[in-house]
Amino acid sequence: GSWMDVWELMSQECRDEVVLIDSTSLLETLETYLRKHRFCTDCKNKVLRAYNILVGDLDCSKEKGYCAALYEGLRCCPHERHIHVCCETDFIAHLLGRAEPEFAGGY
């Protein structure tokens, strides 16, 4: 809950900046995570394919099994090579809740 106290004190401009993700840094983090958790080749390729859809390197309309819901709250600016995450408090709380086991070392 303490993140929410800080979040509520931030200006909208600051919130927008906090949820802006450099796509190259995200890719590096993904690759590290996939290695650390020893994903099989097939699963690793699926995760990287999802990343390529997110950043616009692959056309989602041509991807078998594409699920738009997985990308809700995310918007990519391919020319600037960054990703905007929806900065609504409930959405951020949901994302942090899903990531909490990783933060706590549960995975």
VEXDOGU-948241 format. One record per residue (C-alpha): residue number from 1; x, y, z. Coordinates in pm, 1 decimal. Example, Ala and Ser with C-alpha at 12.3 -4.5 7.8 and 13.67 -1.06 7.14 Angstrom:
VEXDOGU-948241
ATOM|resi|X|Y|Z
ATOM|1|1230.0|-450.0|780.0
ATOM|2|1367.0|-106.0|714.0
***
This chain:
VEXDOGU-948241
ATOM|resi|X|Y|Z
ATOM|1|0.0|0.0|0.0
ATOM|2|278.7|253.7|53.5
ATOM|3|334.6|289.9|-321.5
ATOM|4|-22.0|418.7|-346.5
ATOM|5|50.6|698.9|-97.2
ATOM|6|338.9|814.6|-315.7
ATOM|7|135.0|764.7|-634.6
ATOM|8|-143.9|988.0|-503.0
ATOM|9|106.8|1268.0|-433.4
ATOM|10|255.4|1256.9|-784.9
ATOM|11|146.6|1497.9|-1056.7
ATOM|12|-9.3|1350.8|-1370.9
ATOM|13|303.4|1444.1|-1565.8
ATOM|14|520.6|1252.7|-1319.2
ATOM|15|288.5|948.9|-1330.2
ATOM|16|304.8|949.3|-1709.6
ATOM|17|684.4|951.2|-1694.1
ATOM|18|699.4|671.2|-1435.7
ATOM|19|497.0|435.2|-1655.9
ATOM|20|697.5|506.5|-1971.4
ATOM|21|910.9|200.8|-2051.9
ATOM|22|1205.3|198.8|-2288.6
ATOM|23|1138.7|-95.0|-2522.4
ATOM|24|1508.0|-190.9|-2546.6
ATOM|25|1534.1|-208.2|-2167.2
ATOM|26|1216.4|-416.2|-2155.0
ATOM|27|1361.7|-659.9|-2408.6
ATOM|28|1683.5|-693.0|-2207.6
ATOM|29|1481.9|-753.3|-1889.6
ATOM|30|1265.1|-1012.5|-2066.3
ATOM|31|1567.4|-1199.2|-2199.8
ATOM|32|1728.6|-1202.1|-1854.7
ATOM|33|1405.1|-1328.9|-1697.8
ATOM|34|1365.8|-1602.1|-1959.2
ATOM|35|1723.2|-1721.9|-1897.3
ATOM|36|1694.3|-1698.8|-1518.6
ATOM|37|1378.5|-1908.5|-1513.8
ATOM|38|1498.1|-2145.2|-1785.4
ATOM|39|1200.2|-2118.1|-2015.8
ATOM|40|1188.9|-2387.3|-2280.0
ATOM|41|1262.6|-2276.7|-2637.1
ATOM|42|896.5|-2283.7|-2742.0
ATOM|43|777.1|-2075.4|-2445.6
ATOM|44|1069.0|-1835.3|-2481.4
ATOM|45|979.7|-1783.1|-2848.2
ATOM|46|614.8|-1714.7|-2757.0
ATOM|47|714.7|-1449.4|-2503.3
ATOM|48|951.0|-1283.4|-2750.7
ATOM|49|682.0|-1300.1|-3019.3
ATOM|50|439.7|-1123.1|-2782.9
ATOM|51|704.8|-855.8|-2724.0
ATOM|52|745.9|-811.6|-3101.7
ATOM|53|370.1|-770.2|-3138.2
ATOM|54|372.8|-512.5|-2858.0
ATOM|55|646.3|-301.0|-3017.2
ATOM|56|491.4|-327.2|-3362.7
ATOM|57|756.1|-547.5|-3522.7
ATOM|58|490.3|-812.2|-3597.6
ATOM|59|139.9|-757.1|-3733.7
ATOM|60|-104.2|-889.6|-3474.6
ATOM|61|-371.4|-955.0|-3739.7
ATOM|62|-145.7|-1219.6|-3892.7
ATOM|63|-63.6|-1392.4|-3563.5
ATOM|64|-242.2|-1717.1|-3482.6
ATOM|65|-392.8|-1709.2|-3134.7
ATOM|66|-351.3|-1332.7|-3092.0
ATOM|67|-537.7|-1210.5|-2782.9
ATOM|68|-593.6|-834.2|-2770.2
ATOM|69|-678.1|-848.6|-2398.3
ATOM|70|-313.1|-925.5|-2319.3
ATOM|71|-216.5|-582.4|-2450.9
ATOM|72|-489.4|-376.9|-2282.8
ATOM|73|-345.9|-77.6|-2104.4
ATOM|74|-29.4|-81.5|-2316.1
ATOM|75|50.9|143.7|-2610.1
ATOM|76|372.6|146.5|-2808.1
ATOM|77|539.5|441.5|-2979.6
ATOM|78|760.1|255.9|-3229.6
ATOM|79|945.9|563.4|-3352.8
ATOM|80|1047.1|664.2|-3000.8
ATOM|81|1098.0|296.6|-2901.2
ATOM|82|900.8|318.7|-2580.7
ATOM|83|583.3|177.4|-2430.8
ATOM|84|317.0|367.1|-2240.6
ATOM|85|146.5|181.8|-1957.2
ATOM|86|-198.0|301.7|-1854.3
ATOM|87|-144.0|508.2|-1541.4
ATOM|88|-484.4|458.2|-1379.2
ATOM|89|-437.1|368.0|-1014.0
ATOM|90|-645.4|47.8|-1034.7
ATOM|91|-453.8|-73.8|-1339.9
ATOM|92|-116.4|-11.4|-1172.9
ATOM|93|-240.1|-184.2|-855.5
ATOM|94|-344.4|-485.2|-1064.2
ATOM|95|-4.7|-504.3|-1236.0
ATOM|96|184.3|-472.8|-908.1
ATOM|97|-37.7|-736.7|-751.0
ATOM|98|48.6|-978.8|-1030.5
ATOM|99|419.2|-899.8|-996.9
ATOM|100|428.7|-913.3|-616.4
ATOM|101|536.4|-1280.8|-590.7
ATOM|102|836.0|-1198.5|-811.2
ATOM|103|925.3|-900.7|-591.5
ATOM|104|900.8|-1121.4|-283.1
ATOM|105|1124.6|-1386.7|-441.9
ATOM|106|839.0|-1635.2|-475.0
ATOM|107|932.3|-1742.8|-828.5
***
